[in-house]
């Protein structure tokens, strides 16, 4: 594969590691040089990814606000599958 044809990944300044209620999350907001829409990806402490990209966000700040709204509306349970929720007793 020719690396010159691979799209560049552009990370937002909102990309960060964050701790909420004692639980670690890696929040990545990024886009590629091939597609203008931003993608929100949240990895929990078990390595499970939650990706929000449909539709892609028009701005990185909108993706960050969507993350904040999800935490506000659903809590951290939104980022754990049912098995993980049982382990954590969420």
C-alpha atoms as a printed R data frame, in Angstrom:
   type eleno elety resid chain resno       x      y      z
1  ATOM     1    CA   UNK     A     1   0.000  0.000  0.000
2  ATOM     2    CA   UNK     A     2   1.301  3.412 -0.978
3  ATOM     3    CA   UNK     A     3   1.452  5.648  2.098
4  ATOM     4    CA   UNK     A     4   1.151  8.748 -0.090
5  ATOM     5    CA   UNK     A     5  -2.466  7.733 -0.782
6  ATOM     6    CA   UNK     A     6  -3.344  7.207  2.889
7  ATOM     7    CA   UNK     A     7  -5.479  9.980  4.334
8  ATOM     8    CA   UNK     A     8  -4.045 12.128  7.085
9  ATOM     9    CA   UNK     A     9  -5.881 12.038 10.416
10 ATOM    10    CA   UNK     A    10  -6.425 15.447 11.957
11 ATOM    11    CA   UNK     A    11  -7.112 15.463 15.704
12 ATOM    12    CA   UNK     A    12  -9.088 18.228 17.359
13 ATOM    13    CA   UNK     A    13  -7.771 20.245 20.278
14 ATOM    14    CA   UNK     A    14 -10.731 18.740 22.188
15 ATOM    15    CA   UNK     A    15  -9.100 15.287 22.070
16 ATOM    16    CA   UNK     A    16  -8.176 14.352 25.633
17 ATOM    17    CA   UNK     A    17  -8.068 11.793 28.415
18 ATOM    18    CA   UNK     A    18 -10.739 12.550 30.992
19 ATOM    19    CA   UNK     A    19 -11.886 11.087 34.319
20 ATOM    20    CA   UNK     A    20 -15.597 11.177 35.113
21 ATOM    21    CA   UNK     A    21 -16.888  9.768 38.403
22 ATOM    22    CA   UNK     A    22 -13.570  7.956 38.880
23 ATOM    23    CA   UNK     A    23 -13.657  6.287 35.438
24 ATOM    24    CA   UNK     A    24 -11.063  6.949 32.735
25 ATOM    25    CA   UNK     A    25 -12.121  7.768 29.160
26 ATOM    26    CA   UNK     A    26 -10.083  8.652 26.086
27 ATOM    27    CA   UNK     A    27 -12.096 11.107 24.014
28 ATOM    28    CA   UNK     A    28 -10.895 11.550 20.442
29 ATOM    29    CA   UNK     A    29 -12.426 13.982 17.989
30 ATOM    30    CA   UNK     A    30 -10.909 13.711 14.542
31 ATOM    31    CA   UNK     A    31 -11.414 13.874 10.799
32 ATOM    32    CA   UNK     A    32  -9.430 12.768  7.788
33 ATOM    33    CA   UNK     A    33  -8.154 14.727  4.838
34 ATOM    34    CA   UNK     A    34 -10.611 12.750  2.671
35 ATOM    35    CA   UNK     A    35 -13.774 13.635  4.628
36 ATOM    36    CA   UNK     A    36 -14.608 17.013  6.182
37 ATOM    37    CA   UNK     A    37 -16.894 15.669  8.951
38 ATOM    38    CA   UNK     A    38 -15.636 15.230 12.504
39 ATOM    39    CA   UNK     A    39 -15.962 11.902 14.329
40 ATOM    40    CA   UNK     A    40 -16.392 11.447 18.078
41 ATOM    41    CA   UNK     A    41 -14.753  8.344 19.551
42 ATOM    42    CA   UNK     A    42 -14.838  7.502 23.263
43 ATOM    43    CA   UNK     A    43 -12.810  4.591 24.670
44 ATOM    44    CA   UNK     A    44 -13.657  3.400 28.171
45 ATOM    45    CA   UNK     A    45 -11.304  1.799 30.698
46 ATOM    46    CA   UNK     A    46 -12.085 -1.685 29.292
47 ATOM    47    CA   UNK     A    47 -11.013 -0.629 25.786
48 ATOM    48    CA   UNK     A    48 -14.567 -0.538 24.416
49 ATOM    49    CA   UNK     A    49 -15.123  2.129 21.771
50 ATOM    50    CA   UNK     A    50 -18.236  4.211 21.317
51 ATOM    51    CA   UNK     A    51 -18.124  6.017 17.980
52 ATOM    52    CA   UNK     A    52 -20.499  8.719 16.836
53 ATOM    53    CA   UNK     A    53 -20.114  9.576 13.173
54 ATOM    54    CA   UNK     A    54 -23.577  9.392 11.603
55 ATOM    55    CA   UNK     A    55 -24.013 12.066 10.613
56 ATOM    56    CA   UNK     A    56 -20.483 13.410 10.982
57 ATOM    57    CA   UNK     A    57 -20.194 16.646 12.934
58 ATOM    58    CA   UNK     A    58 -19.633 19.830 10.934
59 ATOM    59    CA   UNK     A    59 -17.251 21.217 13.575
60 ATOM    60    CA   UNK     A    60 -15.105 19.689 16.288
61 ATOM    61    CA   UNK     A    61 -16.818 21.851 18.915
62 ATOM    62    CA   UNK     A    62 -20.162 20.306 17.957
63 ATOM    63    CA   UNK     A    63 -18.710 16.833 18.520
64 ATOM    64    CA   UNK     A    64 -17.428 17.918 21.957
65 ATOM    65    CA   UNK     A    65 -20.844 19.344 22.868
66 ATOM    66    CA   UNK     A    66 -22.443 16.072 21.765
67 ATOM    67    CA   UNK     A    67 -20.105 14.229 24.160
68 ATOM    68    CA   UNK     A    68 -21.027 16.583 26.995
69 ATOM    69    CA   UNK     A    69 -24.734 16.213 26.228
70 ATOM    70    CA   UNK     A    70 -24.465 12.422 26.224
71 ATOM    71    CA   UNK     A    71 -22.764 12.464 29.632
72 ATOM    72    CA   UNK     A    72 -25.386 14.888 30.943
73 ATOM    73    CA   UNK     A    73 -28.385 13.003 29.516
74 ATOM    74    CA   UNK     A    74 -27.360  9.351 29.903
75 ATOM    75    CA   UNK     A    75 -24.426  9.449 32.288
76 ATOM    76    CA   UNK     A    76 -21.282  7.385 31.896
77 ATOM    77    CA   UNK     A    77 -23.384  4.263 31.276
78 ATOM    78    CA   UNK     A    78 -23.586  5.413 27.663
79 ATOM    79    CA   UNK     A    79 -19.952  4.366 27.205
80 ATOM    80    CA   UNK     A    80 -20.142  0.881 28.754
81 ATOM    81    CA   UNK     A    81 -21.769 -2.254 27.344
82 ATOM    82    CA   UNK     A    82 -24.192 -4.244 29.523
83 ATOM    83    CA   UNK     A    83 -21.505 -6.664 30.805
84 ATOM    84    CA   UNK     A    84 -19.267 -3.766 31.781
85 ATOM    85    CA   UNK     A    85 -22.189 -1.989 33.461
86 ATOM    86    CA   UNK     A    86 -22.839 -5.098 35.571
87 ATOM    87    CA   UNK     A    87 -19.153 -5.331 36.559
88 ATOM    88    CA   UNK     A    88 -19.200 -1.694 37.611
89 ATOM    89    CA   UNK     A    89 -22.729 -1.867 39.039
90 ATOM    90    CA   UNK     A    90 -23.858  1.172 37.073
